Amino acid sequence: MPSAAKPSVLTTRPAAMQGALTSALKERGFTPIPLPLLEIIPEDLENPSTPGLQSKLLDLDLYQHVIVVSRNAASIAIDLLDQLWPQLPIGVQWHAIGKGTADELASYEIYANTNEGLDSEALLTLPAFAQPSGERILIFKGVGGRTLLEETLAERGAKVETISLYQRQMPEYSDAELSECFKQAPGAILISSGEALEHLAKLADEWGMFADTPIFVPSQRVADLGNTLGFTDITVAEGADDSAMIAALEQRFQ
C-alpha cells in the first residue's frame, strides 16, 4: 500500500532564514510555502536607534559573559562587531539560547555554551549562571521580548546590560500576495516564536483559516500561547532549529 503524500508546509521564518529550511523540506518530500511572519530590521552603526550601541560593543572585553538569544541576534552582532573588533577579545564566555543560535555563532568560529533546553529557563540552569554575583553580563537580543534573563541574573547578583540589535515587525502583504500563497491550504505550519504565532492568529482571523491546521512550535510556552489564541492542533518540537522542526513534522506525517 503506497504511503500518503507528505503535506505542503507553511514556513514562517524571517526571509533570510527561509532558504536552508525550504531546501531541507523539499529533500524530505514536503512542499514548502514560504511566508515570513517576522521582518527583521537590524541596527546600523551609522544611524543607531539604541543609545550607547557602539560604546557597549567597544566595551565587549569588559564583560565576563555574552548571551545571544537568537540566530538573528547572532548574525547581526557578529556583523556589527566585525566593524569594530579586528579580532574578538579573549576571556569572554559566549552563551547561546538554542542549538540554532549556537550553530550560527559557530559558523563565525565563536563556540558558545548552550543547554539542551530551548529557552531562557534552560540557559539559566548552566553552571556559569548559578552564582554570577559581581560578574558583568551582556545580552544580545531584539527590541522588546522577554526579560526573564536579565531579571533573574540581576537577582543572582550579576551586573547585566542588554543591547537591542534589531526590531521585529509583521511584513506587509497585499491581498493578491496572500491569495496566491493560500490558494492551496497548507497541511502544516512551522512557527518559531510567539510573536510569529500572534501574527499567524491575525491572518487566521482575517482569512478564516488555520484553526485546525497542525502547527509545530519550539516550546511549551509558545504552545500555551497557541492554545490561548484558539489553535487546536499544536505539536511541540524538540527545539527551534530547522532539524528539530522537521523531525517533528516527519514523526507526525511519516
N, C-alpha and C positions, 0 to 999 in steps of 0.2 A: 504494500500500500504506500503510495508516494507521500512524503512529508508535506505538511502545509507550507505554503509560501510565507516567507518572513514579511512582516508588515513594513509599510512606509513609516518613517520616524521623523517627527518634527524636532530639529536640533536648534536650540535657543541660545547657545553661547554667543559672546560678542564676535563680531565679524572676523577679527584677527585670529580667533581660536577655532574657527569652523573647519579649516582645511584638513587638518590631521584627523579630526573626528569624522567628517563625512567620508574621507578615504577609507578609514578603518571600517565604517559601517558597510560601505559598498563591498569591501573584501569579504565580509561575512554574510553577504546576501541580503542586507537590508537596503531600502531605498530612502536615502536622506532627503528631507525637505528643510533646507536652511532658512531659518527666520530668527535672526538675532533679536533678543528681547532686552538687551542692555547695550547701550552705546558708551564706550569708554573714552573720556576726554582727558588726556594726560596733562600733567603740569608742564609748564615751559619755563626754563631758567631765565629766559629773556623777559618774559612777562608773567611772573608767578602770581597766582591768586592767593597763595598761602604765605602769610608774613613769616619772614625768617627762614624760608625754604633753603636758600643757598647756604646760609651760615650754619644751619643744622647739618647739612650734608658735609660741609667742610670740617665740622667737628666730629666726624664719624669715629676718629681714633680715640675720642674721649669716652666712648661707650664700651661697656663690657659685653653687652648683648645687643643684637639686632634681630627683631622679629619681623618676618614678612608674612602677611596674612593671605595673600592670593597670588595666582600666576600673573595677573595684571600688575600687581604691586611689584613683583619680582622683576619683570621685564622693564617697567618704567624706571624703577630705582636704579637698575644697572645702567640704563641709558643716561640717566642724569649724573650718576657717579662717574661714569666714563668721561664726562666732560670736565670733571673737577679733580679726579684722582687718577694719575697715570698708572698707579698701582694701588690696589686697595690696602688699607693698613692691616698689619698683622695683629694678633692678640684679640680680635673681636670675634665672639662666638655668634654664628648665624643660626637662626631657628626658623622653621617654616611650618605653616599650618597646611597639612595635607601633602600627599605624595606628589601631586601635580605641581605644587609650588616648589617643593624640594627639587623636582626634576628640572623645572625652569631655571632655578639657580645653578644647578649642576651643569647646565648647558653653557654657563658662563664661568665654569670652574670654581664655583662657590659651593661648598659642601655643607649643607645645613642639617642640624639636628631636627628630627621630627618625631612624631608619635604615630602609632598605628591608628589612633582616632582621627577624626576629620575636622575637629573644630577647636575653638579656644579652650574649652574644658579639657580636651585631651592634651593640648600643649602645656597647660598649667600643671600637669602631672609629671612633667620631666624633672629629673633631679636638680637640674640647674636652677629651677624656679621654686624649689621647696623653701629655701631661706635666702632670698636675694637682698636682704637688708643692706642698704647703703650702696648697692650696685646701680649703675646707670644703664637704663634700657631704652632703646629707640625702637618704635614700632612704625613700620611702613604699611599704610593702608589707604583706602579710598575715603572720600568725604562721607561723613555720617557712619552708618554701620554700628555694629555692636561695640560696647565699651567695657565688656567684661574683662578683657585682658588688662587694660590699664588700671581699672579699678582694683582688681584682685592683686596685681603685682604691687600697686601702691600700698594696699592694706598690709602686704607682707614686708613692707619697708623699703622697697626699691624706689629709685628716682626715675620716673617714667616720663618720656616725652613721645609725642606722635608726630608723624609727617603725613599729611594727606596728599597723595601723589596723583590722584585722578578723581574725576567726578563721574557718576553713572547717571544715565538718563534713558528714558524709553525712546527708541528710534521712531522717527515719523514715517508712516507708510500711507500711501494712498489707498482708497478703496479698491482700485484696479489691481494694485500690487497684492493686496490681501486676498482678493478674489482669485487671482492666479495661484497663489500659494495654497489656498484652501479648496481648490477645485476637486482635489481628492482628499477626503478627510483622513488625517494621519491615523495609523493604528497604534501609535505610541508617541510619547513626548518625553524628551530629556530636559530636565531643569537642574541648573547647577547652583541656584541661590534663591533665597526667599524673595528678594526684590524682583527677580525674573518671574517667579511664580505669581507675584502680585500683578505684574504686567500681563501675564497669561490670563489671569482671572478677569482683567478688564476686557481683553479680547473675547474671552468666553461669554461674557455678559453681552457684549455688543453684537456678536455673531451667532449666539445661541449654539455654541459648540463646546466640546471638550469635557463636559461634566462627567461623562462616563468613560472617557479615554484613559487607558493605562498611562500613568505618569510616573517617571523614575526620578527620584530626588537623592541628594547626597547625605542626608542626615535625618534623624528623627525630629529634630527641631523644625526643619523645612516641611516634613510630612505633617506635623501637627498644624502648621500654618495652612497647608493644603486642605486639611480637614475643615478648618475654620472657614476657608474660602469656598467650601462646597464641593471640592473634588472627591470622588468616591472610590477611585481605584488607584492607590498610591503604593509604590514599592520603594523601599529604602535600599539604595545600593551600598556597597562596602566603602565607597569614597566618592569624591567629586571628580576624580581624574577620568580620562576617556576610557581606560581599560576597565575600571570598576563599573562605570555606567554600562558599557557594552556587555560585560559579564552578566549583569543583572538582566539586561534585555534578552540575552541568549538563554538564560535559565528560564525565563518566562515563556519564550517562544521557540524553544528547542524542538 
